[in-house]
Structure formats: C-alpha cells, structure tokens
Amino acid sequence: DDGTLNPVFCNDFVKDDRMDCASTQRDPSLIFLAGIVGVPWQDLANDPTDLKKGYRPVEQLAWTPSVFEANTVAAPTGLPEGKTLWNMVLGEVDESPGSDTNGDGVIEKNPRYGSIVPTVDPLDPLMKESVVPRTGTHPITGAELVQPGGGSPVGHPVNGAEWNITAGNDLQYACVFELGQFGPLDCALPENAFGCDCNQSPENPLCWNGSAYGKEQYRAKAYPGRRQLAVLKGMQSQAIVASVCPANMSDLNAADFGYRPAIGAIVDRLKAALQGTCWNQELEIAQDGTVPCVVLEATKGDVGADGKAICAPCTGARSEASADQKRALSGDPIFKENGLNCVCQINQATPGPDLTACVTQANVPSNVTGWCYIDPGQNTSHNADIVATCPPANKRLIRFVGDQIPIPGSLTFLQCVRASFGSGKTNTGAAGAGN
C-alpha cells in the first residue's frame, strides 16, 4: 500500500527505497511457499504405507473422493464424500473476504478471512490442538488413538500415544518419529538440558525405551500445524506441503530417509514451474503437432544515446518478432509496467523428432530447443506425467526446452490466432517468466 515493491517479486532495485525494479518483476506463478509442518506424513503421502512414493501434489489436497475418481486416482482411505484432505488435516477456514454489513454497497473486509474456523475440528483427531488426551481413530491408518496407560506408549503408528500432561503446559502430538542413529538423547547431560523432553513429565511417550520411561529421549515430536496449513491452503497451487515427521531415520540410503521426500516434492514442483506454464485454454493441434501460436520473449535492454533500446540479436531457437507482434505486445500492461523494450520470438520445436521429444519425453535431448504445447486430453501420445502437477482443469502445458529458453530475467507472452478459441483474431496473454 505504500508503493514499495515486495522483494519476492523483484530481485534488483534501482534504489534502496524499493520503489522501482531494475529487473523484470517475477511473475506470481513463480512464487511458491513450501511448508514442512506438524502433520502426519500418512495424511499427505501418495501411499500412506510407503513415503518412498512421495507426497501428493497440493492440488489433490482439495479433491473430494469423486474428484479423485474422475481423475482415476485412488481416494485416500477414510476420506468421506464431499470432504477433502484439507478438511482432514486443517478443518475449515473462513473463505469469505468480506460483506456489505451496512447495506450501503461498501464491502467491509473480513478480518478473519483465511483463518481457521474454531468450531470445526479436523477429521484427523491427531490434528486437534489439545492439552488433554484425545480420542478417535486416525482415518488414514484406521488406528485408534492409544490412551495413557491403555497400551504401549508407542502403540500408535503415527503419534505413539496420548499422554497425561499434568502441568498443563504442553500439547498432544500430531506425530512422532524415531531419532534412529541420532539418538537416544541423554537428557541428564547439562548440554541437553534445554529443550530435552525427558526432563519434564515422567511418562512422556518420547522417553519410552521399550520397557520403562527414563531420562533418555528416543523420539522427537511435532504439534498440529493448523495455522501454517491455513496459510498454505490460501496459496492454492503455489503451495508445497510436507510433514516435519520423517518416515525413516535409520536407513540413510533410503529414498524416504529424513526430509528427502519433502525436498523431492519441492524440487518436482519447481521443476514443473520452470519447464513451462499450465494453460487454461485448449489450443488446436495441427497434423504436424504444432499450434497456431507464437511465444514472444521480452527483456529490458539498455538505452543508447539515440534513445533506442540496445537488444541482443535473436539467434538459435529465437527469431525476430514481426512489427505486428511487437505492436500488439507494446500495449500489454505487464510489458509496459516492467519497462520491457526488446522482443524475440521463441520458435516452436521443429515438427518431427524434436517436437515428438518435447511432448513425450521427460528428459529431452540437449539439442532440442524451443517450446511445444502438451495436451494429453486432446492427444493421447503426449506424456501425461509432464502435466501431472497442473490443476485438474488445466492439464495442458506450454513447455520450454533447451538451455536459456527462456532467458533468465525475461517475460514470455503467448499470441495465438483465435481459431483456437473460436474466432479469427489474435489473442495475447502472459505465458510465464524466465526468472
């Protein structure tokens, strides 16, 4: 509101006052928030028995069982119809941005917009924030919560057991995990006095050695991270969600050791974003595999003494943009806002082996450059795995391949003959960014 630019969107300012961006502003579609939070990994995993298979794409957290079925993906065990995994781990959030409370046509902002609805508990009882022991069944594993003294202190596969917090100064756990080769932690040692859980309650499940409680800590824990999850839910497809409780802390070489699955989810999401842009319009695919569109790459060049932009030549996978293309682009508000003044056309991958590689291969040969349109719903030969992270309604992709395609710091714009959309005019839209 004060006119300054958020540094998340600009990595190079003209002055320290952050009022003017020296580089192109980063496209919002390239801003992500990753959360490794207190939530059972089983609630988020593709397979709740094997985290080696990775975490679900965040889009699936908003799917009901019927949407899973429509996408031919098995719905999570224990998820009721009409509910989502967000309901399971989070409960509900207030999604009303505001209302006309005075009847004068002025919409007043809702101060609780995006906040947790306190009267709606998560479907997963392990995600309820509580001092006293909770009851219920973990819906994903079907395991009933273990009560204090009612079974083994490590009898529940997710959080071990509920416990009596006699001082009322702690919370029940969302999940616990073995310290493995990094434990046990001797809480009697002075260097471990701070933050060691086994100096508190004598019957904490973190301190159970298999036969008795003691001063050695064998497990670590996480509390329900519902507020963090509410923020991640608000980020929609720009979020990456993982559990702070690892599935495996003993086999160093396993794919599910430590935070490997969480880092893998982050890498996969960023890889998908950087290789292209999920597209919300169906384009007509010609017999040779091309579409009637051009991709324009716009950059900010220096200005010479004559007032003209000094632009690098358009070579390799790039060609000169036409005067009409530049004219259409010059009126785009994003183009003007970023002070862009140099334009090249990025060529479509050449029809034949190059284009086939672009639409079918996860790892394209280095000699293939340019871009292609991938739409498995329209052409079954296209690789559906490449668009796996796109939203359900946008399972199509403008994919860039080749080194420096697009160039870092650029913005790309798609211009299509609207025969693709039902008329004969030109459509111009932002296709992404090269940040």
VEXDREN-2710 file (C-alpha; in Angstrom, 1 decimal):
% VEXDREN-2710
k/r/px/py/pz
1/ASP/0.0/0.0/0.0
2/ASP/3.0/2.4/0.5
3/GLY/4.1/2.0/-3.1
4/THR/7.2/-0.2/-2.4
5/LEU/7.7/-3.4/-4.2
6/ASN/7.8/-6.8/-2.4
7/PRO/11.4/-8.2/-2.8
8/VAL/9.8/-11.6/-3.5
9/PHE/8.7/-10.1/-6.9
10/CYS/11.9/-8.1/-7.6
11/ASN/15.5/-9.2/-7.0
12/ASP/17.2/-6.0/-8.2
13/PHE/16.0/-2.5/-7.2
14/VAL/17.1/0.8/-8.7
15/LYS/17.3/2.4/-5.3
16/ASP/17.1/1.3/-1.6
17/ASP/13.6/2.8/-1.4
18/ARG/12.3/-0.3/-3.3
19/MET/10.0/1.9/-5.5
20/ASP/11.4/0.9/-8.8
21/CYS/12.5/-2.6/-10.0
22/ALA/15.7/-2.7/-12.2
23/SER/14.9/-6.2/-13.4
24/THR/11.6/-7.6/-14.7
25/GLN/9.2/-8.4/-11.9
26/ARG/8.8/-12.0/-11.1
27/ASP/5.5/-13.5/-12.3
28/PRO/3.2/-14.5/-9.4
29/SER/3.0/-18.0/-10.9
30/LEU/6.7/-18.4/-10.0
31/ILE/6.2/-17.6/-6.3
32/PHE/5.9/-20.7/-4.1
33/LEU/5.6/-21.3/-0.3
34/ALA/6.8/-24.7/1.0
35/GLY/5.7/-25.8/4.4
36/ILE/7.3/-28.7/6.3
37/VAL/4.9/-28.7/9.2
38/GLY/3.3/-30.7/12.0
39/VAL/1.0/-33.1/10.3
40/PRO/1.1/-36.9/9.9
41/TRP/3.0/-37.8/6.7
42/GLN/0.5/-40.5/6.1
43/ASP/-2.2/-37.9/5.6
44/LEU/-0.2/-36.3/2.7
45/ALA/1.5/-39.3/1.1
46/ASN/0.7/-40.9/-2.3
47/ASP/0.9/-44.2/-0.4
48/PRO/0.3/-44.0/3.4
49/THR/2.4/-47.1/3.9
50/ASP/5.4/-46.0/1.8
51/LEU/6.7/-42.4/1.7
52/LYS/9.3/-43.5/-0.9
53/LYS/6.4/-42.9/-3.4
54/GLY/6.4/-39.2/-2.4
55/TYR/3.9/-36.6/-1.3
56/ARG/0.7/-35.7/-3.1
57/PRO/0.6/-32.6/-5.3
58/VAL/-1.0/-29.9/-3.4
59/GLU/-3.9/-29.8/-5.8
60/GLN/-5.0/-33.2/-4.6
61/LEU/-5.5/-31.9/-1.1
62/ALA/-8.6/-30.0/-2.4
63/TRP/-10.1/-33.0/-4.1
64/THR/-13.2/-34.9/-2.8
65/PRO/-13.4/-38.7/-3.4
66/SER/-15.5/-38.1/-6.5
67/VAL/-12.8/-35.8/-8.0
68/PHE/-10.2/-38.5/-7.2
69/GLU/-12.3/-41.0/-9.1
70/ALA/-12.8/-38.7/-12.1
71/ASN/-9.0/-38.3/-12.3
72/THR/-8.5/-42.1/-12.0
73/VAL/-6.6/-41.7/-8.7
74/ALA/-7.4/-43.8/-5.7
75/ALA/-9.0/-41.7/-3.0
76/PRO/-7.4/-41.6/0.5
77/THR/-8.7/-44.2/2.9
78/GLY/-11.2/-42.8/5.3
79/LEU/-12.0/-39.6/3.4
80/PRO/-15.8/-39.0/3.4
81/GLU/-17.5/-37.9/0.2
82/GLY/-17.8/-34.2/0.0
83/LYS/-14.7/-33.7/2.2
84/THR/-11.1/-33.1/1.2
85/LEU/-7.7/-33.7/2.7
86/TRP/-7.7/-30.1/3.8
87/ASN/-10.7/-30.9/5.9
88/MET/-8.8/-33.9/7.3
89/VAL/-5.7/-32.0/8.4
90/LEU/-7.0/-28.5/8.8
91/GLY/-10.7/-28.4/9.4
92/GLU/-12.1/-25.4/7.7
93/VAL/-11.0/-21.8/7.1
94/ASP/-13.1/-18.7/6.7
95/GLU/-13.2/-18.1/3.0
96/SER/-15.5/-15.0/3.0
97/PRO/-13.4/-12.0/2.0
98/GLY/-16.0/-9.5/3.2
99/SER/-19.6/-8.4/3.1
100/ASP/-21.9/-5.4/2.9
101/THR/-22.7/-5.2/6.6
102/ASN/-24.3/-1.8/6.5
103/GLY/-26.3/-2.2/3.3
104/ASP/-24.6/0.8/1.7
105/GLY/-22.8/-1.2/-1.0
106/VAL/-19.4/-0.9/0.7
107/ILE/-17.8/-4.2/1.2
108/GLU/-16.0/-4.4/4.6
109/LYS/-13.0/-6.7/4.8
110/ASN/-13.4/-9.8/6.9
111/PRO/-10.6/-9.7/9.5
112/ARG/-10.8/-13.5/9.8
113/TYR/-10.5/-14.2/6.1
114/GLY/-8.3/-17.2/5.6
115/SER/-8.3/-18.0/9.4
116/ILE/-9.2/-21.4/10.9
117/VAL/-12.9/-21.8/11.8
118/PRO/-12.5/-22.6/15.5
119/THR/-15.8/-24.6/15.7
120/VAL/-14.8/-27.1/13.1
121/ASP/-12.3/-29.7/14.0
122/PRO/-10.1/-31.6/11.5
123/LEU/-11.3/-35.0/10.5
124/ASP/-8.0/-36.4/11.7
125/PRO/-8.1/-36.3/15.6
126/LEU/-4.3/-36.2/15.7
127/MET/-4.6/-32.6/14.2
128/LYS/-6.7/-31.3/17.1
129/GLU/-4.8/-29.0/19.4
130/SER/-5.4/-30.3/22.9
131/VAL/-3.8/-30.5/26.3
132/VAL/-5.9/-33.4/27.4
133/PRO/-5.8/-36.8/25.7
134/ARG/-7.9/-37.0/22.5
135/THR/-10.0/-39.9/21.4
136/GLY/-10.9/-41.3/18.0
137/THR/-9.4/-43.1/15.1
138/HIS/-6.8/-41.9/12.6
139/PRO/-8.8/-42.1/9.4
140/ILE/-5.9/-42.9/7.0
141/THR/-4.4/-45.9/9.0
142/GLY/-7.5/-46.9/10.8
143/ALA/-5.6/-47.0/14.1
144/GLU/-7.4/-45.9/17.2
145/LEU/-5.6/-43.4/19.4
146/VAL/-3.8/-45.0/22.3
147/GLN/-4.9/-43.6/25.7
148/PRO/-2.5/-43.0/28.6
149/GLY/-2.0/-46.4/30.4
150/GLY/-4.2/-48.0/27.8
151/GLY/-1.5/-49.7/25.8
152/SER/2.1/-49.4/24.6
153/PRO/3.4/-45.8/24.8
154/VAL/4.5/-46.3/21.2
155/GLY/1.4/-48.3/20.2
156/HIS/0.0/-45.9/17.7
157/PRO/1.8/-45.9/14.3
158/VAL/1.6/-42.1/14.0
159/ASN/2.0/-40.4/17.4
160/GLY/2.9/-43.2/19.7
161/ALA/0.2/-42.5/22.3
162/GLU/-1.7/-39.8/24.1
163/TRP/-0.2/-38.8/27.5
164/ASN/-1.1/-37.1/30.7
165/ILE/0.3/-33.5/30.7
166/THR/0.0/-33.0/34.4
167/ALA/1.4/-29.4/34.4
168/GLY/-1.0/-28.4/31.6
169/ASN/2.0/-26.8/29.8
170/ASP/2.2/-28.8/26.6
171/LEU/0.1/-30.2/23.8
172/GLN/-0.7/-33.7/22.5
173/TYR/1.4/-34.6/19.4
174/ALA/0.3/-34.7/15.8
175/CYS/3.1/-37.2/15.0
176/VAL/6.4/-38.5/16.4
177/PHE/9.4/-40.1/14.8
178/GLU/12.4/-42.2/16.0
179/LEU/15.7/-40.4/16.4
180/GLY/17.3/-43.5/14.9
181/GLN/21.0/-43.2/14.6
182/PHE/20.9/-39.7/16.0
183/GLY/19.6/-40.9/19.4
184/PRO/18.9/-41.6/22.1
185/LEU/19.5/-38.1/23.6
186/ASP/20.7/-38.2/27.3
187/CYS/18.6/-35.5/29.0
188/ALA/20.7/-35.8/32.2
189/LEU/23.6/-34.2/30.4
190/PRO/23.9/-30.4/31.0
191/GLU/24.3/-29.7/27.3
192/ASN/21.0/-31.4/26.6
193/ALA/19.1/-29.7/29.5
194/PHE/17.4/-27.1/27.2
195/GLY/14.7/-28.5/25.0
196/CYS/15.0/-32.1/26.1
197/ASP/11.5/-33.5/26.5
198/CYS/12.5/-36.2/29.1
199/ASN/13.3/-33.7/31.9
200/GLN/9.6/-32.9/32.2
201/SER/6.8/-35.5/32.6
202/PRO/8.0/-38.9/33.7
203/GLU/5.6/-40.6/31.3
204/ASN/6.2/-39.0/28.0
205/PRO/6.0/-41.4/25.1
206/LEU/9.1/-39.8/23.7
207/CYS/11.0/-41.2/26.6
208/TRP/9.9/-44.9/26.5
209/ASN/12.9/-47.3/25.9
210/GLY/10.7/-50.4/25.3
211/SER/10.3/-51.4/28.9
212/ALA/10.3/-48.2/31.0
213/TYR/10.3/-44.4/31.0
214/GLY/13.6/-42.7/31.7
215/LYS/15.8/-39.6/31.1
216/GLU/16.8/-40.6/27.6
217/GLN/14.8/-39.3/24.6
218/TYR/14.3/-41.8/21.8
219/ARG/11.8/-39.9/19.7
220/ALA/11.1/-36.3/18.5
221/LYS/7.6/-34.8/18.0
222/ALA/5.6/-32.3/16.2
223/TYR/2.5/-30.4/17.2
224/PRO/-0.5/-29.9/14.9
225/GLY/0.5/-27.1/12.5
226/ARG/-3.0/-26.0/11.5
227/ARG/-2.3/-22.3/11.3
228/GLN/0.7/-22.9/9.0
229/LEU/-1.6/-25.2/6.9
230/ALA/-4.2/-22.5/6.7
231/VAL/-1.6/-20.2/5.0
232/LEU/-0.5/-23.0/2.7
233/LYS/-4.2/-23.7/1.7
234/GLY/-4.5/-20.0/0.8
235/MET/-1.6/-20.3/-1.6
236/GLN/-3.5/-22.9/-3.5
237/SER/-1.4/-24.4/-6.3
238/GLN/1.6/-22.3/-5.3
239/ALA/2.0/-24.3/-2.0
240/ILE/4.1/-27.4/-1.3
241/VAL/3.1/-29.3/1.8
242/ALA/5.1/-31.9/3.7
243/SER/5.4/-33.3/7.2
244/VAL/8.1/-32.5/9.7
245/CYS/7.9/-36.0/10.9
246/PRO/10.1/-38.2/8.7
247/ALA/9.0/-41.8/7.9
248/ASN/12.6/-43.2/8.3
249/MET/15.5/-42.1/10.3
250/SER/17.5/-45.3/10.3
251/ASP/18.3/-46.2/6.7
252/LEU/20.5/-43.4/5.4
253/ASN/20.4/-44.6/1.8
254/ALA/16.6/-45.0/1.5
255/ALA/14.5/-42.6/-0.6
256/ASP/12.3/-41.8/2.4
257/PHE/15.2/-41.0/4.8
258/GLY/14.8/-37.8/6.7
259/TYR/13.5/-34.9/4.6
260/ARG/14.3/-36.4/1.2
261/PRO/10.6/-36.8/0.3
262/ALA/9.9/-33.2/1.3
263/ILE/12.8/-31.8/-0.7
264/GLY/11.8/-34.1/-3.6
265/ALA/8.3/-32.5/-3.5
266/ILE/9.8/-29.0/-3.6
267/VAL/12.2/-29.9/-6.5
268/ASP/9.4/-31.5/-8.5
269/ARG/7.1/-28.6/-8.1
270/LEU/9.8/-26.0/-9.1
271/LYS/10.9/-28.2/-12.0
272/ALA/7.3/-28.3/-13.3
273/ALA/7.0/-24.5/-13.0
274/LEU/10.3/-23.7/-14.6
275/GLN/9.8/-26.0/-17.6
276/GLY/6.6/-24.4/-18.7
277/THR/3.2/-22.9/-17.9
278/CYS/0.0/-24.8/-17.3
279/TRP/-2.6/-23.4/-19.8
280/ASN/-6.3/-22.8/-19.2
281/GLN/-7.3/-22.7/-22.9
282/GLU/-7.4/-25.7/-25.3
283/LEU/-5.4/-25.0/-28.4
284/GLU/-6.0/-26.6/-31.8
285/ILE/-3.2/-29.0/-32.6
286/ALA/-2.3/-29.3/-36.3
287/GLN/-1.5/-32.5/-38.0
288/ASP/2.2/-31.9/-37.6
289/GLY/1.8/-31.3/-33.8
290/THR/2.2/-27.5/-33.8
291/VAL/-0.3/-25.0/-32.6
292/PRO/-1.2/-21.6/-34.3
293/CYS/0.6/-19.5/-31.7
294/VAL/3.9/-17.6/-31.2
295/VAL/5.8/-17.1/-28.0
296/LEU/7.4/-13.7/-27.6
297/GLU/10.3/-13.3/-25.1
298/ALA/10.6/-9.8/-23.8
299/THR/13.6/-8.3/-21.9
300/LYS/14.8/-5.0/-20.7
301/GLY/17.7/-3.7/-22.7
302/ASP/19.9/-0.7/-22.1
303/VAL/19.0/2.5/-23.9
304/GLY/21.6/4.1/-26.2
305/ALA/22.4/7.8/-26.8
306/ASP/19.9/7.8/-29.6
307/GLY/17.1/6.7/-27.2
308/LYS/16.7/3.3/-28.8
309/ALA/17.0/0.0/-27.0
310/ILE/20.2/-1.9/-27.3
311/CYS/19.0/-5.5/-27.8
312/ALA/20.9/-8.8/-28.2
313/PRO/20.3/-10.5/-31.6
314/CYS/17.6/-13.1/-31.9
315/THR/19.6/-16.3/-32.8
316/GLY/19.5/-20.0/-32.3
317/ALA/16.0/-21.0/-31.1
318/ARG/14.9/-17.4/-31.4
319/SER/13.9/-15.3/-34.4
320/GLU/13.0/-11.7/-35.0
321/ALA/9.5/-10.8/-33.9
322/SER/7.4/-9.1/-36.6
323/ALA/6.3/-5.4/-36.4
324/ASP/2.7/-6.5/-35.8
325/GLN/3.7/-8.8/-33.0
326/LYS/5.7/-6.1/-31.3
327/ARG/2.9/-3.6/-31.8
328/ALA/0.4/-5.9/-30.1
329/LEU/2.8/-6.6/-27.3
330/SER/3.6/-2.9/-26.7
331/GLY/0.0/-2.4/-25.4
332/ASP/0.2/-5.1/-22.8
333/PRO/0.1/-3.6/-19.3
334/ILE/2.7/-6.2/-17.9
335/PHE/5.1/-5.3/-20.8
336/LYS/4.7/-1.6/-20.1
337/GLU/4.9/-1.9/-16.3
338/ASN/8.2/-3.7/-16.5
339/GLY/9.7/-1.3/-18.9
340/LEU/10.5/-4.0/-21.5
341/ASN/11.9/-2.9/-24.8
342/CYS/13.5/-5.9/-26.5
343/VAL/11.5/-8.7/-28.1
344/CYS/12.4/-12.0/-29.8
345/GLN/10.2/-14.9/-30.9
346/ILE/11.0/-18.3/-29.4
347/ASN/10.4/-20.8/-32.1
348/GLN/8.3/-23.9/-31.6
349/ALA/10.2/-27.1/-31.6
350/THR/10.7/-28.3/-35.1
351/PRO/8.0/-30.7/-36.3
352/GLY/9.3/-34.3/-36.4
353/PRO/11.7/-35.9/-33.9
354/ASP/12.3/-32.7/-32.0
355/LEU/8.6/-31.9/-31.4
356/THR/7.9/-35.5/-30.6
357/ALA/10.6/-35.5/-27.9
358/CYS/9.3/-32.3/-26.4
359/VAL/5.7/-33.7/-26.0
360/THR/6.7/-37.2/-24.9
361/GLN/10.0/-37.3/-23.1
362/ALA/10.5/-36.2/-19.5
363/ASN/14.2/-35.6/-20.2
364/VAL/14.6/-34.0/-23.7
365/PRO/18.0/-34.3/-25.6
366/SER/20.1/-31.2/-25.3
367/ASN/19.9/-30.4/-29.0
368/VAL/16.1/-30.0/-28.8
369/THR/15.2/-26.3/-28.2
370/GLY/12.2/-24.1/-28.3
371/TRP/8.7/-24.8/-27.0
372/CYS/5.8/-27.1/-27.5
373/TYR/2.2/-27.5/-26.4
374/ILE/1.3/-30.6/-24.4
375/ASP/-2.3/-31.7/-24.1
376/PRO/-2.7/-35.4/-23.2
377/GLY/-6.5/-34.9/-23.1
378/GLN/-6.5/-34.0/-26.8
379/ASN/-3.6/-36.2/-28.0
380/THR/-3.0/-39.4/-26.1
381/SER/0.6/-39.7/-27.4
382/HIS/1.5/-36.7/-25.2
383/ASN/3.2/-37.6/-21.9
384/ALA/0.6/-37.1/-19.1
385/ASP/3.3/-37.2/-16.4
386/ILE/4.7/-33.9/-17.7
387/VAL/1.4/-32.2/-16.8
388/ALA/0.8/-34.1/-13.6
389/THR/1.3/-31.0/-11.4
390/CYS/-1.1/-28.9/-13.4
391/PRO/-4.5/-28.2/-11.8
392/PRO/-7.2/-30.7/-12.8
393/ALA/-9.0/-28.3/-15.2
394/ASN/-5.7/-27.2/-16.8
395/LYS/-3.9/-30.4/-17.7
396/ARG/-2.1/-28.8/-20.6
397/LEU/1.2/-27.1/-20.8
398/ILE/3.3/-24.7/-22.7
399/ARG/6.7/-26.4/-22.3
400/PHE/10.1/-24.8/-22.9
401/VAL/13.1/-26.9/-23.7
402/GLY/16.8/-26.1/-24.2
403/ASP/19.4/-24.1/-22.3
404/GLN/18.4/-20.5/-21.5
405/ILE/14.9/-21.0/-23.0
406/PRO/13.5/-18.6/-22.0
407/ILE/16.4/-16.4/-20.9
408/PRO/16.6/-15.7/-17.1
409/GLY/15.0/-12.3/-16.3
410/SER/12.7/-12.3/-19.3
411/LEU/8.9/-12.5/-19.5
412/THR/7.2/-14.6/-22.2
413/PHE/3.9/-13.8/-23.9
414/LEU/1.8/-16.1/-26.0
415/GLN/0.0/-14.8/-29.1
416/CYS/-2.5/-17.2/-30.7
417/VAL/-4.7/-17.0/-33.8
418/ARG/-8.1/-17.3/-32.2
419/ALA/-9.2/-20.1/-34.4
420/SER/-8.0/-22.0/-31.3
421/PHE/-10.7/-20.2/-29.3
422/GLY/-13.4/-20.0/-31.9
423/SER/-12.7/-16.8/-33.9
424/GLY/-10.1/-15.4/-36.3
425/LYS/-8.5/-12.7/-34.2
426/THR/-5.2/-12.6/-32.2
427/ASN/-5.1/-13.4/-28.5
428/THR/-2.2/-12.2/-26.4
429/GLY/-1.6/-13.5/-22.9
430/ALA/1.3/-13.8/-20.5
431/ALA/2.8/-17.3/-20.8
432/GLY/5.2/-17.1/-17.9
433/ALA/8.6/-15.8/-16.9
434/GLY/12.2/-16.7/-17.2
435/ASN/13.2/-15.7/-13.6
END
